[in-house]
């Protein structure tokens, strides 16, 4: 990842430093200083491209609740 753009409450654009060969990848999120599971979903619809991905990150143990504290880690797996 080269950078992350905050697009508003729990909505982010993750920019890649090197373009992916295709859009066949997944995202895995974890958080520290949180007692809950992290979810990454497509609401509003996620946009996957070879150079970036738009996502919403939320508290999966309380569906619909955005994360408000903690350190978020996102891994891109291909």
N, C-alpha and C positions, 0 to 999 in steps of 0.2 A: 504494500500500500504506500502511496506517496502522500496522501492527505485524506482528511475526512471533513466534509462540509456539513455543518449543522443547519438543517432546513426548517427548523421549528421543533415543537415538542415531540421528542422521540423519533424524529425523521432525519435521516442522514444520507449523504452521498459519499460512498467510499470510492476513492480514485486509486487506480492501480499504477504503480511506477513502470511496470512492463505490461503491455497488452497481452491478454489471454488469447490463445489460438482460436477459441470459440467460447460459447456461453454455457458450456457443459461443466459447471462448477456449483458448489454449495457453500453456504456460510454457516459457521458454528459460533454461537455467542456464549460467553461466560462473564460473570461479574464477581468482583471481590467487594467486600463490605456490604454485601446484600445477602439476605437469608432466603432468597427465592431463586427460582429457575429463570433463565433468560430466554425469551422468544424473539425470533426475527420473522416477520411476516410480510405479506403483500398488501397491507391496507394503509394507505392507498396502494394500488397495484405496484409491486416492485418492478423496477426496470433493470434487467440484466443486460449489460453490453460487454464487449471485450475490453473496454477501458475503465468502466465504472459500474457501480450498482447502487440503486436507490432503495432504501429499506426503512422500516419502522421497527424499533427495538422496544420490547415491553416486558413486564413482569409476568411470566408464564404461569405462576401459581395464583395470580389474581388477574385473569384475562381482561385485557383492556386497560390495565393500569400501566402507565409509562414508568420506567425507572427514573427515580429522582435523585439517587445518590449512588456512590460506589464507583469503582473503576471498571469500565467495560472493555472486554477483549473480544475481538472478532477475528476468526481464522477463515481464510478462503481455502477450500479444499477442492482439488481437481483430480 
